[in-house]
Amino acid sequence: MTRVEGITALRAKCQRTFEGYHEQPFVYRTIRRVSIYLTWLLLHTSLSANGVTLLAMAAGVLAGVLFGANLLLPGAIVLLLSMVLDFGDGEVARYRRQPSKEGEYLDLLLHFCVNPAVFAGLAIGAHQLRPSTWVLVAGAVCTIAVFLLVMVTYVKWFVLWTNWRRMSRQLRAGETRDAVLPAPAAAAAPAASAPGLRDHVQRARRALGALVTLWDFPYIFLVVAAGAVLQGLGLSLPVGARTITPVELVLAFYAVTYPALIGALLAYTLRARSVTRDFHAFVGDLRLLAGERPAPPLAPRTPDAHES
């Protein structure tokens, strides 16, 4: 058996050396308290980091199948295992020094596969238990919406990649760098506002960002697993003359909120021109790598005497 260091040494090597570990949300750090033990077990096998990701993907799809068969408690356990494996693949990669672009590709593919499978399984199982058209509709909305949310989040990187490919072809064809790369734009000066108001706005944005994570990994797995466990224990919620099961409540909640969230993200992306801003930041990075200094920010305008 392969000799592996103890848990404390593994945490230092696989987690605390990870860039941004201390800035991660509390839930992420809490899950990593558990994932390191599974990582310790995985390191005693010959499974690669990409193999761990594929195992997490298989476990997530299996959880959806179990939910569809109304095996809710086993489904919840397998889903949580998939979530912990998704944390463990990066830890295995850092320990074995196996980071790869294919690993990043598989990590994104996991969410494109697992998230829709979980909601589809929940809807099928809930409909088999208590046949209802609204459950199938809610399940279809969740299955499509959770896929679209991943698309809305990551498709802009595909846009940047296609632009990079176009610019690289133009440079290889002999066009000058200045003709291919957009001219660097000077950064706009921050708008003047009262320090107290600015702090409140920043706190509100952080709170909103933390709230939005409820619709993303790993929070949706935790919510779905909680709903499955509660229903597996036989709990239900009375609503008027009938009852609603925890799984039905989860489907109803996400079926209503997912489309609203996607619409808000699309509206913000288009209104704030965030893809354009990311593109110019990307071009600025290219110029910086080429040895050019970035454009300095514009100095705030000094008000005239009659404006003071």
C-alpha positions as CSV (number, residue, x, y, z in Angstrom):
1,M,0.0,0.0,0.0
2,T,1.2,3.5,-0.9
3,R,2.5,5.4,2.1
4,V,0.6,8.7,2.6
5,E,1.2,11.4,5.2
6,G,-1.1,12.0,8.0
7,I,-4.2,14.2,7.9
8,T,-2.5,17.3,9.3
9,A,0.3,17.1,6.7
10,L,-2.3,16.5,3.9
11,R,-4.2,19.6,4.9
12,A,-1.1,21.7,4.7
13,K,-0.1,20.2,1.3
14,C,-3.5,19.9,-0.3
15,Q,-5.6,22.6,1.1
16,R,-3.9,25.5,2.8
17,T,-1.4,25.8,0.0
18,F,-4.4,26.2,-2.4
19,E,-4.6,29.7,-3.6
20,G,-7.6,31.5,-2.0
21,Y,-8.3,28.7,0.6
22,H,-8.7,31.2,3.4
23,E,-11.0,33.4,1.3
24,Q,-13.3,30.6,0.6
25,P,-16.8,30.6,2.1
26,F,-17.4,28.9,5.4
27,V,-19.4,26.0,3.8
28,Y,-16.5,25.3,1.4
29,R,-14.0,25.2,4.2
30,T,-16.4,23.0,6.3
31,I,-16.7,20.5,3.4
32,R,-12.9,20.4,3.1
33,R,-12.7,19.3,6.7
34,V,-14.5,16.1,5.6
35,S,-13.0,15.8,2.1
36,I,-9.4,15.4,3.3
37,Y,-10.2,12.1,4.9
38,L,-11.7,10.8,1.6
39,T,-8.6,12.2,-0.1
40,W,-6.4,10.2,2.3
41,L,-8.2,7.1,1.2
42,L,-8.0,7.9,-2.5
43,L,-4.3,8.5,-2.3
44,H,-3.8,4.9,-1.2
45,T,-5.2,3.9,-4.6
46,S,-3.8,4.4,-8.1
47,L,-6.8,6.6,-9.1
48,S,-5.7,9.8,-10.8
49,A,-7.2,13.2,-10.1
50,N,-9.2,13.0,-13.4
51,G,-10.3,9.5,-12.3
52,V,-11.7,11.0,-9.1
53,T,-13.6,13.6,-11.1
54,L,-15.1,10.9,-13.3
55,L,-16.0,8.9,-10.1
56,A,-17.7,12.1,-8.7
57,M,-19.6,12.4,-12.0
58,A,-20.8,8.8,-12.0
59,A,-21.8,9.1,-8.3
60,G,-23.9,12.3,-9.1
61,V,-25.7,10.6,-12.0
62,L,-26.3,7.5,-9.9
63,A,-27.8,9.8,-7.2
64,G,-30.3,11.0,-9.8
65,V,-31.2,7.4,-10.7
66,L,-31.7,6.6,-7.1
67,F,-34.0,9.6,-6.6
68,G,-36.0,8.5,-9.7
69,A,-36.5,5.1,-8.0
70,N,-37.6,6.9,-4.8
71,L,-34.5,5.5,-2.9
72,L,-34.2,8.9,-1.3
73,L,-31.8,8.2,1.6
74,P,-29.3,6.2,-0.5
75,G,-29.6,8.9,-3.2
76,A,-28.8,11.6,-0.6
77,I,-25.8,9.7,0.6
78,V,-24.5,9.1,-2.9
79,L,-25.1,12.8,-3.8
80,L,-23.1,14.0,-0.8
81,L,-20.4,11.5,-1.7
82,S,-20.3,13.0,-5.2
83,M,-20.0,16.5,-3.7
84,V,-17.1,15.5,-1.4
85,L,-15.4,13.7,-4.3
86,D,-15.6,16.9,-6.3
87,F,-13.6,18.6,-3.6
88,G,-11.2,15.7,-3.4
89,D,-10.1,15.6,-7.0
90,G,-8.3,18.9,-6.6
91,E,-6.7,17.8,-3.4
92,V,-5.5,14.6,-5.1
93,A,-4.2,16.7,-8.0
94,R,-2.2,19.0,-5.7
95,Y,-0.7,16.2,-3.7
96,R,0.3,14.2,-6.8
97,R,1.2,17.3,-8.8
98,Q,-1.3,16.4,-11.5
99,P,-3.0,19.7,-12.3
100,S,-4.2,19.7,-15.9
101,K,-6.5,21.6,-18.3
102,E,-8.3,18.3,-18.9
103,G,-9.0,18.2,-15.2
104,E,-10.6,21.7,-15.3
105,Y,-12.6,20.5,-18.4
106,L,-13.9,17.5,-16.5
107,D,-14.7,19.6,-13.5
108,L,-17.0,21.8,-15.5
109,L,-18.5,18.9,-17.4
110,L,-19.4,17.3,-14.1
111,H,-21.8,20.1,-13.3
112,F,-23.3,20.0,-16.8
113,C,-24.1,16.3,-16.2
114,V,-24.9,15.9,-12.5
115,N,-27.0,19.0,-11.7
116,P,-29.7,18.3,-14.4
117,A,-29.6,14.5,-13.6
118,V,-30.4,15.2,-9.9
119,F,-33.4,17.4,-10.6
120,A,-34.7,15.1,-13.3
121,G,-34.5,12.2,-10.9
122,L,-36.2,14.1,-8.1
123,A,-39.1,15.0,-10.4
124,I,-39.5,11.4,-11.7
125,G,-39.5,10.0,-8.2
126,A,-41.9,12.6,-6.9
127,H,-44.3,12.0,-9.8
128,Q,-44.2,8.2,-9.2
129,L,-45.0,8.7,-5.5
130,R,-47.8,11.2,-6.1
131,P,-48.7,11.6,-9.8
132,S,-49.1,15.3,-10.5
133,T,-48.6,17.4,-13.7
134,W,-47.2,20.4,-11.8
135,V,-44.4,18.2,-10.4
136,L,-43.3,17.1,-13.9
137,V,-43.5,20.7,-15.1
138,A,-41.5,22.0,-12.1
139,G,-38.9,19.2,-12.7
140,A,-38.6,20.1,-16.3
141,V,-38.1,23.7,-15.5
142,C,-35.4,22.9,-12.9
143,T,-33.6,20.5,-15.1
144,I,-33.4,23.0,-18.0
145,A,-32.8,26.0,-15.7
146,V,-29.9,24.4,-13.8
147,F,-28.2,23.6,-17.1
148,L,-28.8,27.2,-18.4
149,L,-27.4,28.7,-15.2
150,V,-24.1,26.9,-15.8
151,M,-24.2,28.1,-19.4
152,V,-24.9,31.7,-18.3
153,T,-22.0,31.5,-15.8
154,Y,-19.4,30.0,-18.1
155,V,-20.3,30.7,-21.7
156,K,-18.6,34.1,-21.6
157,W,-15.3,32.3,-21.3
158,F,-16.0,30.6,-24.6
159,V,-16.6,34.0,-26.1
160,L,-13.2,35.2,-24.8
161,W,-11.6,32.0,-26.1
162,T,-13.0,32.4,-29.6
163,N,-11.8,36.0,-29.7
164,W,-8.3,34.9,-28.6
165,R,-8.2,32.3,-31.3
166,R,-9.3,34.9,-33.9
167,M,-6.6,37.4,-32.7
168,S,-3.9,34.7,-32.7
169,R,-4.8,33.7,-36.3
170,Q,-4.5,37.4,-37.4
171,L,-1.1,37.7,-35.7
172,R,0.1,34.6,-37.4
173,A,-1.1,35.9,-40.7
174,G,1.2,38.9,-40.3
175,E,-1.1,41.6,-39.0
176,T,0.5,44.0,-36.5
177,R,-0.2,43.7,-32.8
178,D,-1.7,47.2,-32.6
179,A,-4.1,46.3,-35.5
180,V,-5.2,43.1,-33.8
181,L,-5.4,44.1,-30.1
182,P,-7.8,46.8,-29.1
183,A,-6.1,49.9,-27.8
184,P,-5.9,49.8,-23.9
185,A,-8.6,52.0,-22.4
186,A,-7.8,54.1,-19.3
187,A,-9.7,52.9,-16.3
188,A,-12.5,55.2,-15.2
189,A,-12.1,57.0,-11.9
190,P,-14.4,55.7,-9.2
191,A,-17.6,57.7,-8.7
192,A,-17.4,60.0,-5.7
193,S,-19.7,59.0,-2.9
194,A,-19.9,59.1,0.9
195,P,-17.7,56.5,2.5
196,G,-20.6,55.2,4.7
197,L,-22.8,54.8,1.6
198,R,-20.1,53.1,-0.3
199,D,-19.5,50.6,2.5
200,H,-23.2,49.8,2.7
201,V,-23.4,49.2,-1.1
202,Q,-20.3,46.9,-0.9
203,R,-21.8,44.9,2.0
204,A,-25.1,44.6,0.1
205,R,-23.3,43.3,-3.0
206,R,-21.4,40.8,-0.9
207,A,-24.7,39.7,0.8
208,L,-26.4,39.3,-2.6
209,G,-23.5,37.3,-3.9
210,A,-23.6,35.0,-0.9
211,L,-27.4,34.6,-1.4
212,V,-27.0,33.7,-5.1
213,T,-24.7,30.9,-4.2
214,L,-27.7,29.0,-2.9
215,W,-28.5,28.2,-6.5
216,D,-25.0,26.9,-7.3
217,F,-22.6,24.1,-6.3
218,P,-22.3,22.9,-3.5
219,Y,-25.4,24.5,-1.9
220,I,-28.0,23.0,-4.3
221,F,-26.6,19.5,-3.4
222,L,-27.0,20.3,0.3
223,V,-30.5,21.6,-0.2
224,V,-31.5,18.6,-2.3
225,A,-30.0,16.1,0.1
226,A,-31.7,17.7,3.0
227,G,-35.1,17.5,1.2
228,A,-34.5,13.9,0.3
229,V,-33.5,13.0,3.9
230,L,-36.5,14.7,5.4
231,Q,-38.9,13.0,2.9
232,G,-37.1,9.7,3.5
233,L,-37.9,10.1,7.2
234,G,-41.6,10.5,6.3
235,L,-42.0,14.3,7.0
236,S,-44.3,16.5,5.1
237,L,-45.7,20.0,5.3
238,P,-49.4,20.7,5.5
239,V,-50.6,23.3,3.0
240,G,-54.3,24.0,3.2
241,A,-56.3,20.8,2.6
242,R,-53.3,18.8,1.4
243,T,-49.7,18.2,2.2
244,I,-46.6,18.9,0.2
245,T,-43.5,16.7,0.6
246,P,-40.0,18.1,1.1
247,V,-38.9,17.0,-2.4
248,E,-41.9,18.7,-3.9
249,L,-41.1,21.9,-2.0
250,V,-37.5,21.8,-3.3
251,L,-38.8,21.4,-6.9
252,A,-41.3,24.2,-6.4
253,F,-38.7,26.6,-4.9
254,Y,-36.1,26.1,-7.6
255,A,-38.7,26.0,-10.4
256,V,-39.8,29.5,-9.4
257,T,-36.5,31.0,-8.5
258,Y,-34.1,29.6,-11.1
259,P,-35.8,31.4,-14.1
260,A,-35.9,34.7,-12.1
261,L,-32.2,34.3,-11.2
262,I,-31.2,33.5,-14.8
263,G,-33.1,36.5,-16.1
264,A,-31.5,38.8,-13.5
265,L,-28.0,37.5,-14.4
266,L,-28.6,38.0,-18.2
267,A,-30.0,41.5,-17.6
268,Y,-27.0,42.4,-15.5
269,T,-24.5,40.9,-18.0
270,L,-26.0,42.9,-20.9
271,R,-26.6,46.1,-19.0
272,A,-23.2,46.2,-17.3
273,R,-21.5,44.9,-20.5
274,S,-19.5,42.6,-18.3
275,V,-18.4,40.4,-21.2
276,T,-16.9,43.4,-22.9
277,R,-15.2,44.5,-19.7
278,D,-13.7,41.0,-19.2
279,F,-12.6,41.0,-22.8
280,H,-10.7,44.3,-22.4
281,A,-9.2,43.1,-19.1
282,F,-8.1,40.0,-21.0
283,V,-6.5,42.1,-23.7
284,G,-4.8,44.2,-21.1
285,D,-3.3,41.1,-19.6
286,L,-2.0,40.1,-23.1
287,R,-0.4,43.5,-23.4
288,L,1.1,43.2,-19.9
289,L,2.5,39.8,-20.8
290,A,4.0,41.4,-24.0
291,G,5.8,43.9,-21.8
292,E,3.5,47.0,-22.1
293,R,2.6,48.9,-19.0
294,P,-1.2,49.1,-18.3
295,A,-2.9,52.4,-18.8
296,P,-3.1,54.5,-15.6
297,P,-6.5,55.3,-14.2
298,L,-8.0,58.6,-14.9
299,A,-7.5,61.2,-12.1
300,P,-10.8,62.3,-10.5
301,R,-11.9,65.7,-11.7
302,T,-11.4,68.6,-9.3
303,P,-14.6,70.6,-8.9
304,D,-14.7,74.2,-9.8
305,A,-15.2,76.8,-7.1
306,H,-18.9,77.2,-7.9
307,E,-19.4,73.4,-7.6
308,S,-17.9,73.1,-4.1
